[in-house]
Structures are given as structure tokens and as C-alpha cells.
Amino acid sequence: MDFAINNLDVRPNYGLEIEDASALLGHGDRKNSDSFDYKDENGEYIDLSDPKFDDLEVTLKCCIVADNRSDFWLKRNALFAELRKPGYSSLTVADHAMTYQVYFKKSGNWKKLNELDNGGKTAIMFDLTIKVKFL
């Protein structure tokens, strides 16, 4: 199992292939710290004693591989039903030996790689944008 969403292996359950998950190794942007600009002092004072960070937004290049058109719709709908559940989802990446807490933000750039129902597999690429909870 390379990837799992909520402990479900993505390949057999959704026909999902994730091209590269290395963006998950990144870090969220630092939030602005409190700053003070005193009129009787040079420069400004920035409180760096307790820095805070934004959640990391990641866009993963994905592909759903299915046996035919109806299989594609079953897998696509099952994937998005799982991602739209209330609360955070867990995304396990075996290569990182890590489980991330994520939530679905959007998908886009859908592109058919071969004709639906052409006698072979159906493969459709898309971008999946998620937010990764800062730990």
C-alpha cells in the first residue's frame, strides 16, 4: 500500500494513482507575529517568542484508472464521498512513513488520457488540492 485515505488503500478502492507526494514534506507559511513600532525607539519590535504557522496547501497530481465508464464513476464518486466526510481525513504515505491530517479543498484540470469505453482501461488525470493540518 503506497497511499491510504482513512486507512483505505487508494489503488483498489478508488483506482487512484498519486504521481508525487513530496509536496507534503513542505511547511506552512509563518503567520505574521505581533509587532510594535514605538515612536521613541528606532526600528520595530517583533514578538518572535511563540511563532505560529498556516496549514500547508498542497496540489497532488492524480489519476483514476478504471475498467470502463461506469467503473470510473463508481470510483470517482466513492473517492469524493470519502474526502467530503465531516472532519479531517487521514492520508497515509508509506514512502514518508507518515500519516497526515488533511481536508479536501478542490479538484481541477481534469483530462481524459484515453477514450471512455474503448475496450481498454479508462484513465483520467486531475489535480487534487488539500490542506494539511499543521502539527
Secondary structure, 3 states (H helix, E strand, C coil): CCEEECCEEHHHHHCEEECCCHHHHCCCCECCCCEECCCCCCCCEECCCCCCECCEEEEEEEEEEECCHHHHHHHHHHHHHHHCCCCCEEEEEHHHCEEEEEEEEEEEEEEECCCCCCCCCEEEEEEEEEEECCC
